[in-house]
Amino acid sequence: MMDFLHSQLATLQSKLSFVATDPIDWKFYVQAFSWGVTLFESYLLIRQYPLYSKKEPPAVLAGHFDAEVFQKSQDYGKDKAQFSLVTGLLKQGLDSAMLQYGFYAWAWDAGGRITSRLGYGPEYEILQSLAFSCVLFFSSSIPTLPLSIYQTFVLEEKHGFNKTTPTLFVTDLLKGWALGFVIGSPFLAAFLYVFKWAGDRFVPWLMAFLLSFQVIMVIIYPTLIQPLFNKLSPLVEGELRTRTEALAAKLKFPLTHLYEIDGSKRSSHSNAYFFGLPWSKHIVIFDTLIKESKPDEVEAVLAHELGHWYHMHPTKLLCISQVHIFTILALFPAFLHAPQFLRAFDFSKLVASRPPTIVAFLLFQMILTPLEAIIGIGMNAISRQFEWEADRFACELQDRLSSSEMKDMGDRLGRALITLHVKNLSTVWVDWLYSAYHHSHPTLTERLKALEGFQAKHASNSIEKKEL
Ligand SMILES: [Zn+2]
């Protein structure tokens, strides 16, 4: 089995052997790809932009938006679109300049200077890789910091969403960096170590490593990481708690903890989610959702979430991500042992003669930009399919649990979605191509139509049953 895998991988690699031998202007390709993706994204924004000037909401939503709220959502959308257009182009301009002027080669040498100050020579590749990552991280995130300050304190503030104080912003940022370092550096070190240790047969080993890392994160994220940023408190006794526990019990959902999260500390955007291992799950509901919707409507949102669980959507997404990771790793070796490849990005002959794994992997990721954009569209399509399934699940609960109390689940879900949408001032008019590229969820209009459809179909089914 393993030998078959490795012989297949070897065949693939021999097809890619041109990477090591042919002089290809890789830098030019990466510039062209990345500008291509950025310009396409700008084009999508330009397609979407005129829709923010519409004066009326779509017919399905007409009764739910008053004129003033609709206008607010249009203004918010317009501001966000302008912001995305400018930031997209600025970030790409910056990345492109870094690429053009040999920044990555400079960062590798800078990493080497840092480690040699600490008394470690270039033979400590993993250590130099860590220093290189720090240099890269700070030199790419600090220049864009003003953009996220603007986004939080000007854009979101203007539309009444920002609840973040400057102190909270700074502490979040520092916590994020510290956390990135505490988790990121051992992860990276282990990742590079597996590469070195497994040699040419790294694909299955690295996949096993990445999968274990994902599982560990599922366990430690809610218990160790999330509490650093938000407060999770057990949901208070009351109608919502009773309803949720009853629903979970009927569906045999292994509910261990039910939390309320203070999402409103930073922003008024709101939602609900679940996480955990197959035998022990936790549900988290945003305080804002609880405040804005009635308990029976929140129950419908949870019914949708449990639909994701019932149809095993998280597991399916995990499997898809394994295929994705496998593809990337299977293609990679051709770029790992290719001095020409590094030379194309201004690395010195000395560095290129024995390519550092992290450098080769980073540059290889850049080559994959257009492929990743296409995969992103496919992933959105799958995710939207899952959303339909979860909505349908909520509508069909009345049959599944033969509970007539749940016959209006679709209406309740619809009302909750509309409230969320109105409170978040989410965009209502969406260009189809923009949506296909960016959205992992169907638009509100599409979802309401489908909910009506599920309900109508159900009603006609029950009439038929009676007639029989
Ligand atoms: Zn969903």
Boltz pocket constraint, residues with backbone or C-beta under 6 A from the ligand:
constraints:
  - pocket:
      binder: B
      contacts: [[A, 304], [A, 305], [A, 308], [A, 386], [A, 387], [A, 390]]
      max_distance: 6.0
